[in-house]
Structures are given as structure tokens and as C-alpha cells.
């Protein structure tokens, strides 16, 4: 078995990544939101140019998979017509922004995010995975999600916090984006090949005290499928959104927009609760704590098929389950109670760890796993 290839960048619309079934083309919705028209258009694009499924990523982006190279330019034209494409590839790369999903038009989250988007051109050249979080709701929801610079509610107002540092800098809304750009410049002046993320850099290079000192506010509860003030919240098993099922749900719910989250949950803004067999509708469903990458044959590095066995094993695992096609563990970076890693057509087992950890058992077949006690 060869070591998996770790890429230092993520796919985008302008710069897709080749996978086992074709190109992976990533769409970054502005304000983590697509209008109903954009959703239906993207579903049509996924069926015509891709494999018919849209992936919802842990950065709250959407991906069309299985795109033929000769269709890429036409796909870009259709995304542009839907207003889902940045004309400038460099801006698209920098628009790596997570936002708390329960914002209202014109509120603090909306104002800060729109100003940040408008000023992305002022940022220095940053690593491809460097990102921002605007987590300024009544409680913080994005603390476990990847972001390098965070705008958050503090104990008494707004703070800007470097990821990996427990406290941040108190500031007004008027100066917030200026200070965010300033902190980004500090990062770019100090990072190196091994410190391309803020939390890693601040372990080696002391963050100036001016950026510290004010504690962040409380952390909110994890979200679950159900009814919210904005609309119903649904779960996407493994982050997969079958295009036809999503289009049908949007229309039956009469939603005006779709908001995406980094938790494999999506919200139908202004919609009514609608029946669906394709998505998770109840809290505490085991599929919500189960991660599985696309696996073989869709990823060239995967050594096993992943999702069928994940579906079968999910009810048997009391905690979190991660099924990875290879040792990279793309679907989940955090430890899981049970992690299965593809190796030479079989599975290695890690308990309470990550895909790259040393297995406690090797060479397990699907039949063996289904008969094992995995609690």
C-alpha cells in the first residue's frame, strides 16, 4: 500500500480537482445561501454535467463531482449565469468564509460578512486553506469548525480572535474588517511551510498581546434536524445531496432559499416541513455522527468502497463512526469512537482516534465487521 497523496489545496470552480469519476468542481455560496432559482439551477447542472449528487462540505461549500474535463468550461458558464461564480479566481480562493446560519438580513453577521467579501482584494496572498469565521450570533456555533481568524461575540461586544488562542481583541464593528486585514498581514509575515494555519503558527510564534485579552462569549448547542424560526433544518447523510431529491424538496417545501452549514445540515429558508426519504429529519439519527468519504471507485486513492458499509454499521455504533477509503481521513479530521480505514481491499480498525493512527486490528472484511461488537 502506498502512502495517500495529501494535496495542499482544495478544489474550486476555476481550479477543479481530478477524482476517480472526473473533476470535482467546488461552489462557494455567498452568505452560505442560494436562492431557490440557484438551487434548482445547480441541481440541473449536477445532473447534466456531474454524477447527479451535490456534496455538502465541512466548509459549507457545495461540490459537483464526476465532471468531464471537456465539459468544465460550459459548466463554468452555467455557474456564472446562476451568479454562483467569482469572475476573478483569486477572489474565489480568498472567499473562504464560514458564517453562523441563523443570521437575519441587515444584522451584524450580514454586515460584517458583506464588508469582508467586498474587501477580499485587500488581503495579502494567503495559503489556499486559510479561512475566516463570522460567528456573531447570540452564541458561538463555529468553534469546532476550521477557521484561522474569527469574528465572534465576546463577553461585552465584538472580538477578533486568532484561531488557537483562547482570547481575542475587543473592537467596534466599524474597525473590525480593518483589524481582520491587519491580523491577516501579521500571519503572512510570519508563517512558513510548516505553519500554514493560524493555530499552528501561534504555537511557534507568540501572538502580540494587542490581539489578546478579551474572552469570547458562550458556545451554543450542536444543531439537529427540526424546525427553526427561519425554516426546517435537514441532515444530509455523508454530506450527499442527491440533486433530484433536493430539487423536489425545495419545491414541495416552497422554500425561498437554501442555507448551507459545515455540519452536513441545510436549512430551507422560508419553507414548510416536507416529507423526504433522502434526508435526515429527526434528531440523534446515527447517520448524523457517521462520516464516510466517497470511497472507491470515486476517489483514486481509496482502497475500499465506504458508504454502503457505513450505512450498515451506523446503527451498531453508539458514538461517532468514520469510514475512510484511505489513511488521509478526508471526511473527518477529528477523532471518532470507531474509525475504519481502507487498506488493500479490507479495513483497519482504530478506536477513539483518527484515520492516520495506529490500528488496533487490521485486515477486517465487511462480513467480519458486521458481526463484531463495535460499541
ABEGO torsion letter per residue (X at the ends): XBBBBBBABBBBAABBBBBAAEBBBBBBBBGGBBBAAAAAAAAAAAAAABAGBBBBBAAGBBBBBGBBAAAAAAAAAAAAAAGABBABAAAAAABBBBBBAABBBGBAAAAAAAAAAAAAAABBBBBAABBBBBBABABBAAAABBBABBBBBBABEBBBBBBGBABBBBBBAAAAAAAAAAAAAAAAAABBAABABAAAAAAABBBBAAABGBBBBBBBBBBBBEBBAAEBBBBBBGGBBBAAAAAAAAAAAGBABBBBBAAGBBBBBGBBBBBBAABBABBGBAAAABBBBAEOAABAABABBAAAAAAAAAAABABBBBBBABAAGAABABBBABBBBBBGGBBBBBBGBBAABBBABBGBBAAAAAABBAX
